[in-house]
Amino acid sequence: MSASRETVVLDRALTQADFDAFARLTGDDNPIHVDPGFSSRTRFGRTVSHGMLLSTVLRGLLDELAPGARQVSQKLMFPAPTFAGEPMRFSASIKSDDGRHVVAEMNCERIEDGVITCSGEATLLRAEHR
C-alpha cells in the first residue's frame, strides 16, 4: 500500500484572475464568474467561483492523500458561493481505506465565518490496483 496522509489542508484565496483563467481554459465564461458588473446586479453581488475550479483544487489535495491514485467517483455540493479574494480553507481527509480504494471527504470553508461553500466525497483507486 502506498504511503498517504490522513488529512491535507490548503489555505488559499482564489482571485478574479484565477476565475478568468479557468474560464479561458474551460470555455465556461458565464458572466456570474467573469463579469463583475453583471455579478454586482445578482443576488450574490459579486463574482463567484466556478464549482469545477473548487473541485480542481480539491483534486490536488486528493493526490496528496493517495499519491498516484485514480479518482473513480466524486459527489459534490455547493451550498454557498465562493467569492474572489475570499480566504478559503480547502481540506481532504481519508474517511476509509481498504487498501484498494480510498474514500475521502472534501470541503471548502470560508476562513472568516466557517461557512462551507463546497463539500463532498471522492473515491480513489490506489495506483498499485489499476
HUZI-V530206 format. One record per backbone hydrogen bond with DSSP energy under -1.0 kcal/mol. CO is the residue of the C=O (numbers start at 0). NH is the residue of the N-H. E is the energy in kcal/mol with one decimal. If there is no record, write none. Layout:
co:CO nh:NH e:E
co:CO nh:NH e:E
//
This chain:
co:5 nh:93 e:-2.8
co:7 nh:91 e:-2.1
co:9 nh:89 e:-3.4
co:11 nh:87 e:-1.6
co:13 nh:84 e:-3.9
co:14 nh:18 e:-2.0
co:15 nh:19 e:-2.8
co:16 nh:20 e:-2.5
co:17 nh:21 e:-2.4
co:18 nh:22 e:-2.3
co:19 nh:23 e:-2.3
co:20 nh:24 e:-2.4
co:21 nh:25 e:-2.5
co:22 nh:26 e:-2.5
co:26 nh:28 e:-1.5
co:29 nh:32 e:-2.3
co:29 nh:33 e:-1.2
co:30 nh:34 e:-2.2
co:31 nh:47 e:-2.1
co:34 nh:38 e:-3.0
co:35 nh:39 e:-1.8
co:37 nh:40 e:-1.6
co:38 nh:41 e:-1.7
co:49 nh:53 e:-1.5
co:50 nh:54 e:-2.1
co:51 nh:55 e:-1.9
co:52 nh:56 e:-1.9
co:53 nh:57 e:-2.3
co:54 nh:58 e:-2.3
co:55 nh:59 e:-1.6
co:56 nh:60 e:-1.2
co:57 nh:61 e:-2.0
co:58 nh:62 e:-1.5
co:60 nh:64 e:-1.5
co:61 nh:65 e:-2.3
co:65 nh:68 e:-2.2
co:69 nh:124 e:-3.2
co:72 nh:122 e:-1.9
co:74 nh:120 e:-2.2
co:76 nh:118 e:-2.2
co:81 nh:48 e:-3.1
co:82 nh:85 e:-1.5
co:86 nh:110 e:-2.2
co:87 nh:11 e:-2.3
co:88 nh:108 e:-2.2
co:89 nh:9 e:-2.8
co:90 nh:106 e:-2.3
co:91 nh:7 e:-2.5
co:92 nh:104 e:-2.7
co:95 nh:102 e:-2.8
co:99 nh:125 e:-2.8
co:100 nh:97 e:-2.0
co:101 nh:123 e:-3.1
co:102 nh:94 e:-3.4
co:102 nh:95 e:-1.7
co:103 nh:121 e:-2.4
co:104 nh:92 e:-2.5
co:105 nh:119 e:-2.2
co:106 nh:90 e:-2.5
co:107 nh:116 e:-2.7
co:107 nh:117 e:-1.3
co:108 nh:88 e:-2.9
co:109 nh:113 e:-2.2
co:114 nh:109 e:-3.1
co:117 nh:107 e:-2.6
co:118 nh:76 e:-2.6
co:119 nh:105 e:-2.6
co:120 nh:74 e:-2.7
co:121 nh:103 e:-2.9
co:122 nh:71 e:-2.9
co:122 nh:72 e:-1.4
co:123 nh:101 e:-2.4
co:124 nh:69 e:-2.6
co:125 nh:128 e:-2.2
co:126 nh:129 e:-1.5
//
